[in-house]
């Protein structure tokens, strides 16, 4: 059971809960219809306008039991020991099963690689998953093999002890050599499938520095480091300041002269403390071939 003490007023309850709990408005409305959401102990309607100090209780849904099968899918292992496995996630691969992606995910592949030995903390659907990457984001991702490692790594991420470095190719010529973006991110009010910069969102901090500008191709190569890990954070922040990631169909128009589908965003490296040895580890993933080729083509144009 989850409880919310209302700190706003005159907003529809379905919109308020969707923002605070980060679930879709459609799901909130269904839970209200099923009387799994109560206001001051009484059933309510989706159109109810909240009042200050209302107490909202939400009956949490139990996840459906789903058996995840191990699948022999080729994956590039960057590091592995008894506690963790670190993989270079390819473009187009979903991290864990979800609606529309029942199999063929990173979890299915890693289960086969580790012969079913993964942390159970992520539940049936997300065993071992400590953090995620978007479907079309490539690069380094850690999977925990046991609960101890999972808890340790989750705490490191929560306390900003894991250094995450990305490479992004964005549209436009970025003027600043480096900058910090500090803008809260929450669910978009216009499109619940998207995230957006919003006053009611959670703190989100992204730092970037320019690696190379390509004026003839009208794009800039950035190194990006994040202090927080909000959904779609880098994609939302860069789009918000006018430099959307090339190929991102959600936060830009997706059109690009290279006909790349999916954002040119790569998780280059992770630096963290090993959950058992306590040694500092830094693991890097090489740039995917498609991104290397775009960079090479852009560099050639500059010297022609």
C-alpha positions as CSV (number, residue, x, y, z in Angstrom):
1,X,0.0,0.0,0.0
2,X,1.4,3.4,-1.0
3,X,0.2,6.7,0.6
4,X,0.4,10.2,-0.7
5,X,-0.3,13.3,1.4
6,X,-1.6,15.9,-1.1
7,X,0.5,19.1,-1.3
8,X,-1.4,20.8,-4.2
9,X,-5.1,21.6,-4.8
10,X,-7.6,21.8,-7.7
11,X,-5.8,19.3,-9.9
12,X,-7.5,16.2,-11.2
13,X,-6.5,13.2,-9.1
14,X,-5.6,11.1,-12.1
15,X,-3.1,13.7,-13.4
16,X,-1.7,14.3,-9.9
17,X,-1.0,10.6,-9.2
18,X,0.4,10.0,-12.7
19,X,3.0,12.7,-12.0
20,X,3.9,11.7,-8.4
21,X,4.0,8.0,-8.9
22,X,5.3,8.0,-12.5
23,X,2.7,5.7,-14.0
24,X,0.4,6.3,-16.9
25,X,-2.9,8.2,-16.4
26,X,-4.7,5.3,-18.1
27,X,-3.5,2.9,-15.4
28,X,-4.4,5.4,-12.7
29,X,-8.0,5.6,-14.1
30,X,-8.3,1.9,-14.1
31,X,-7.1,1.6,-10.5
32,X,-9.7,4.2,-9.5
33,X,-12.4,2.3,-11.3
34,X,-11.3,-0.9,-9.5
35,X,-11.4,1.1,-6.2
36,X,-7.7,0.4,-5.6
37,X,-7.2,4.2,-5.2
38,X,-9.0,5.8,-2.3
39,X,-9.1,9.4,-1.0
40,X,-9.4,9.7,2.8
41,X,-10.5,6.1,2.9
42,X,-13.3,6.5,0.4
43,X,-13.7,5.6,-3.3
44,X,-13.3,8.4,-5.8
45,X,-13.6,9.4,-9.5
46,X,-10.8,10.2,-12.0
47,X,-12.3,13.7,-12.3
48,X,-12.0,14.5,-8.6
49,X,-10.2,17.7,-7.8
50,X,-7.7,17.2,-5.0
51,X,-7.6,19.3,-1.9
52,X,-4.7,20.1,0.3
53,X,-3.9,17.4,2.9
54,X,-6.1,14.8,1.2
55,X,-4.7,11.4,2.0
56,X,-4.5,9.2,-1.1
57,X,-3.9,5.4,-0.7
58,X,-2.9,3.3,-3.6
59,X,-3.2,-0.5,-3.5
60,X,-0.1,-1.7,-5.3
61,X,-0.6,-4.3,-8.0
62,X,1.2,-7.6,-7.7
63,X,3.3,-8.4,-10.7
64,X,2.0,-11.2,-12.8
65,X,4.2,-14.3,-12.6
66,X,5.9,-14.8,-15.9
67,X,8.6,-17.3,-16.7
68,X,11.5,-15.8,-18.5
69,X,13.3,-18.3,-20.8
70,X,17.0,-18.3,-21.4
71,X,17.8,-17.7,-25.1
72,X,21.1,-18.2,-26.8
73,X,21.4,-14.7,-28.2
74,X,24.9,-13.4,-29.0
75,X,26.1,-10.7,-26.6
76,X,29.4,-9.1,-26.1
77,X,30.7,-9.6,-22.6
78,X,33.0,-6.9,-21.4
79,X,33.7,-8.3,-17.9
80,X,32.4,-11.2,-15.8
81,X,33.1,-12.7,-12.4
82,X,31.1,-14.5,-9.7
83,X,29.1,-11.3,-8.8
84,X,28.5,-9.4,-11.9
85,X,28.4,-9.6,-15.7
86,X,29.0,-6.4,-17.8
87,X,27.7,-6.4,-21.3
88,X,28.0,-4.1,-24.4
89,X,24.3,-3.8,-25.2
90,X,23.6,-3.6,-29.0
91,X,21.2,-1.2,-30.6
92,X,17.7,-2.4,-30.9
93,X,17.8,-4.7,-27.9
94,X,15.3,-4.2,-25.0
95,X,16.8,-4.7,-21.6
96,X,14.0,-6.8,-20.1
97,X,10.7,-8.3,-21.2
98,X,7.7,-5.9,-21.4
99,X,4.5,-5.4,-23.4
100,X,5.4,-5.9,-27.0
101,X,8.8,-7.5,-26.2
102,X,8.1,-10.8,-24.4
103,X,11.6,-12.2,-25.4
104,X,14.7,-11.5,-27.3
105,X,15.8,-9.1,-24.5
106,X,19.1,-8.6,-22.7
107,X,17.7,-10.5,-19.7
108,X,16.9,-13.6,-22.0
109,X,20.5,-13.5,-23.4
110,X,22.2,-13.1,-20.0
111,X,20.1,-15.8,-18.4
112,X,21.5,-18.2,-21.1
113,X,25.0,-16.9,-20.6
114,X,24.9,-17.2,-16.8
115,X,22.9,-20.5,-16.9
116,X,20.0,-19.0,-15.0
117,X,22.1,-17.6,-12.1
118,X,21.0,-14.0,-11.6
119,X,19.9,-11.8,-8.7
120,X,16.3,-12.2,-7.9
121,X,15.8,-8.7,-6.6
122,X,14.5,-7.4,-9.9
123,X,11.7,-9.9,-9.8
124,X,10.7,-12.5,-12.4
125,X,10.7,-10.0,-15.3
126,X,13.9,-8.1,-14.5
127,X,16.3,-10.5,-12.7
128,X,19.7,-9.0,-12.1
129,X,18.9,-5.6,-13.7
130,X,20.5,-2.9,-11.7
131,X,20.0,-0.1,-14.2
132,X,18.7,0.3,-17.7
133,X,19.5,1.6,-21.2
134,X,16.9,2.6,-23.8
135,X,16.3,0.2,-26.6
136,X,18.3,2.1,-29.1
137,X,21.1,3.2,-26.7
138,X,24.2,1.1,-27.0
139,X,26.9,0.4,-24.5
140,X,27.9,-0.7,-21.0
141,X,25.3,-2.2,-18.7
142,X,25.9,-4.1,-15.5
143,X,23.8,-7.2,-14.5
144,X,24.0,-8.6,-10.9
145,X,24.4,-12.3,-10.4
146,X,23.4,-12.4,-6.8
147,X,21.3,-10.3,-4.4
148,X,24.3,-9.0,-2.4
149,X,25.8,-7.5,-5.6
150,X,22.5,-6.2,-6.7
151,X,21.9,-4.3,-3.4
152,X,25.4,-3.0,-3.3
153,X,25.3,-1.6,-6.9
154,X,21.8,-0.2,-6.4
155,X,23.0,1.7,-3.4
156,X,26.0,3.1,-5.3
157,X,23.7,4.3,-8.1
158,X,21.3,5.8,-5.6
159,X,24.1,7.7,-3.9
160,X,25.6,8.9,-7.2
161,X,28.8,6.8,-6.7
162,X,28.6,5.3,-10.2
163,X,30.2,7.4,-12.9
164,X,28.3,7.0,-16.2
165,X,29.9,8.5,-19.3
166,X,28.1,8.6,-22.7
167,X,28.9,9.7,-26.2
168,X,26.2,11.6,-28.1
169,X,26.1,13.0,-31.6
170,X,23.6,15.9,-31.7
171,X,22.1,18.1,-34.4
172,X,23.4,21.6,-34.4
173,X,26.7,23.3,-33.5
174,X,26.9,23.5,-29.7
175,X,28.4,26.9,-28.7
176,X,29.6,26.1,-25.2
177,X,32.7,24.0,-24.7
178,X,31.1,22.4,-21.6
179,X,28.0,23.0,-19.6
180,X,25.7,21.6,-16.9
181,X,22.0,21.1,-17.5
182,X,19.9,21.2,-14.3
183,X,16.3,20.8,-15.2
184,X,13.6,18.6,-13.5
185,X,12.2,15.8,-15.6
186,X,8.8,14.2,-15.3
187,X,6.1,12.6,-17.4
188,X,4.9,14.8,-20.3
189,X,1.4,16.2,-19.9
190,X,0.9,16.2,-23.7
191,X,2.0,12.7,-24.4
192,X,2.2,10.2,-21.5
193,X,4.6,8.0,-23.4
194,X,7.2,10.8,-23.4
195,X,9.2,12.5,-20.6
196,X,9.7,16.3,-20.5
197,X,11.2,19.1,-18.5
198,X,8.5,20.0,-16.0
199,X,8.4,22.0,-12.8
200,X,6.8,19.0,-11.0
201,X,9.4,16.6,-12.2
202,X,12.3,15.0,-10.3
203,X,15.8,16.6,-10.2
204,X,17.9,15.8,-13.2
205,X,21.4,16.9,-13.8
206,X,23.4,16.3,-17.0
207,X,27.0,17.5,-17.7
208,X,28.5,17.6,-21.2
209,X,31.6,18.8,-23.0
210,X,32.2,19.2,-26.7
211,X,34.6,16.6,-28.2
212,X,34.3,17.8,-31.8
213,X,32.2,20.2,-33.9
214,X,31.3,19.3,-37.5
215,X,30.0,22.6,-39.1
216,X,29.7,21.1,-42.6
217,X,27.5,18.3,-41.3
218,X,25.8,20.6,-38.8
219,X,26.4,18.2,-35.8
220,X,28.5,18.1,-32.6
221,X,30.0,15.1,-30.8
222,X,29.6,15.3,-27.1
223,X,30.9,13.5,-24.0
224,X,28.0,13.4,-21.5
225,X,28.1,12.5,-17.8
226,X,24.9,12.2,-15.7
227,X,24.6,12.8,-12.0
228,X,21.0,11.4,-11.9
229,X,19.3,8.7,-13.9
230,X,15.9,9.8,-15.0
231,X,14.1,8.1,-17.8
232,X,15.3,9.4,-21.2
233,X,17.3,12.1,-19.3
234,X,20.1,12.8,-21.8
235,X,17.7,12.7,-24.7
236,X,15.2,15.1,-23.0
237,X,17.8,17.5,-21.7
238,X,19.7,17.8,-25.0
239,X,16.5,18.3,-27.0
240,X,15.3,20.9,-24.5
241,X,18.4,23.1,-25.1
242,X,18.0,22.8,-28.8
243,X,20.5,20.0,-29.7
244,X,18.5,16.8,-30.1
245,X,20.4,13.6,-30.6
246,X,20.6,12.5,-34.2
247,X,18.2,9.7,-35.1
248,X,16.0,10.2,-32.0
249,X,12.5,9.8,-33.3
250,X,10.8,10.7,-30.0
251,X,12.6,13.9,-29.0
252,X,13.5,15.2,-32.5
253,X,11.9,14.7,-35.8
254,X,14.1,11.6,-36.3
255,X,15.1,12.7,-39.8
256,X,18.8,12.7,-40.7
257,X,20.9,12.5,-43.8
258,X,22.5,9.2,-42.6
259,X,19.1,7.5,-42.4
260,X,20.0,6.3,-38.9
261,X,17.0,4.9,-37.0
262,X,17.3,5.3,-33.2
263,X,19.3,7.9,-31.3
264,X,23.1,8.2,-31.7
265,X,23.7,7.7,-28.0
266,X,26.3,5.3,-26.6
267,X,27.0,4.4,-23.0
268,X,30.8,4.6,-23.3
269,X,31.9,3.6,-19.7
270,X,30.9,2.9,-16.2
271,X,33.2,3.4,-13.2
272,X,32.1,1.8,-9.9
273,X,33.2,0.0,-6.8
274,X,33.2,-3.8,-7.1
275,X,30.5,-5.1,-4.6
276,X,32.9,-7.8,-3.2
277,X,36.5,-6.7,-3.6
278,X,35.7,-3.0,-3.1
279,X,38.2,-2.2,-5.9
280,X,37.5,0.6,-8.3
281,X,36.6,-0.7,-11.7
282,X,36.2,1.2,-15.0
283,X,34.7,-0.7,-18.0
284,X,34.5,0.8,-21.5
285,X,32.6,-0.3,-24.6
286,X,33.8,0.6,-28.1
287,X,31.7,2.8,-30.2
288,X,29.2,0.9,-32.4
289,X,30.2,0.7,-36.1
290,X,27.4,2.8,-37.4
291,X,28.3,5.7,-35.1
292,X,32.0,5.4,-36.0
293,X,31.2,5.6,-39.7
294,X,29.1,8.7,-39.2
295,X,31.9,10.4,-37.3
296,X,34.4,9.4,-39.9
297,X,32.2,10.8,-42.7
298,X,31.8,14.0,-40.9
299,X,35.5,14.4,-40.2
300,X,36.3,13.8,-43.9
301,X,33.9,16.6,-44.9
302,X,35.7,19.0,-42.7
303,X,39.0,18.5,-44.5
304,X,37.6,18.4,-48.1
